[in-house]
Amino acid sequence: MIQLAWRLLRFQKDSGLARWFQARTSDGRGTTRKTMILALARKLLIALWRLVTTGEMPHGVVSRPNIMTASSKEDDDWDISLAALLRVCR
């Protein structure tokens, strides 16, 4: 989770969690950053849990487009067969 928190800071710089971390660690001390990255990891875990259970995106996080978006006829067939497979597996 701590590695994921560092990745969040690197790639989601405008998210609410990243801004929270930056505000808390603006004093520049290394010990503060180490302590606060653990707090950020905990907040991130809660935010991800909310995403999974309720579908609520964390504030300011930008998600990537869906990789399963159909771009051609072959992809449409793939989406249909994937949907059929998911219905069978339920």
C-alpha positions as CSV (number, residue, x, y, z in Angstrom):
1,M,0.0,0.0,0.0
2,I,2.9,2.4,0.7
3,Q,4.3,1.9,-2.8
4,L,0.8,2.5,-4.2
5,A,0.6,5.7,-2.2
6,W,4.0,6.9,-3.7
7,R,2.6,6.1,-7.1
8,L,-0.5,8.1,-6.4
9,L,1.7,11.1,-5.6
10,R,3.6,10.7,-8.8
11,F,0.7,10.1,-11.2
12,Q,-2.3,11.8,-9.6
13,K,-0.7,15.1,-8.5
14,D,-4.0,17.0,-8.6
15,S,-6.1,14.5,-6.5
16,G,-7.4,15.5,-3.2
17,L,-5.3,12.9,-1.4
18,A,-2.1,14.2,-3.1
19,R,-3.0,17.8,-2.2
20,W,-3.6,16.7,1.4
21,F,-0.2,15.0,1.6
22,Q,1.5,18.0,0.1
23,A,-0.1,20.4,2.6
24,R,0.9,18.2,5.5
25,T,4.5,17.7,4.4
26,S,5.3,21.3,3.3
27,D,7.8,21.7,6.1
28,G,10.3,19.6,4.2
29,R,11.4,17.3,7.0
30,G,12.0,13.7,5.9
31,T,10.5,12.2,9.1
32,T,7.2,14.0,8.4
33,R,7.1,12.6,4.9
34,K,7.7,9.1,6.1
35,T,5.0,9.3,8.7
36,M,2.5,11.0,6.4
37,I,3.0,8.5,3.6
38,L,1.7,5.8,5.9
39,A,-1.3,8.0,6.7
40,L,-1.8,8.6,3.0
41,A,-1.6,4.8,2.3
42,R,-4.4,4.3,4.9
43,K,-6.5,7.0,3.4
44,L,-5.9,5.5,0.0
45,L,-7.0,2.1,1.2
46,I,-10.3,3.6,2.5
47,A,-10.8,5.5,-0.8
48,L,-10.2,2.3,-2.8
49,W,-12.6,0.4,-0.6
50,R,-15.3,3.0,-1.2
51,L,-14.6,2.8,-4.9
52,V,-15.1,-1.0,-4.9
53,T,-18.2,-1.0,-2.6
54,T,-20.1,2.1,-3.7
55,G,-18.5,3.2,-6.9
56,E,-17.5,6.5,-5.5
57,M,-14.3,7.8,-7.1
58,P,-11.8,9.6,-4.8
59,H,-11.9,13.4,-5.3
60,G,-9.7,14.6,-8.1
61,V,-8.6,11.2,-9.3
62,V,-8.5,10.8,-13.1
63,S,-9.2,7.3,-14.3
64,R,-7.9,5.9,-17.5
65,P,-10.4,5.1,-20.3
66,N,-11.8,1.6,-20.5
67,I,-9.4,-0.7,-22.4
68,M,-12.4,-2.8,-23.5
69,T,-13.9,0.0,-25.5
70,A,-14.9,-1.3,-28.9
71,S,-13.0,0.3,-31.8
72,S,-13.8,-2.1,-34.6
73,K,-16.2,-4.8,-35.6
74,E,-13.9,-7.5,-34.2
75,D,-13.8,-5.7,-30.8
76,D,-17.7,-5.6,-30.9
77,D,-17.7,-9.4,-31.3
78,W,-15.2,-9.7,-28.4
79,D,-17.4,-7.6,-26.1
80,I,-20.5,-9.7,-26.9
81,S,-18.7,-13.0,-26.3
82,L,-17.2,-11.6,-23.1
83,A,-20.6,-10.5,-21.9
84,A,-22.0,-14.0,-22.7
85,L,-19.1,-15.6,-20.8
86,L,-19.8,-13.4,-17.7
87,R,-23.5,-14.4,-17.8
88,V,-22.5,-18.1,-17.8
89,C,-20.1,-17.7,-14.9
90,R,-22.6,-16.1,-12.6
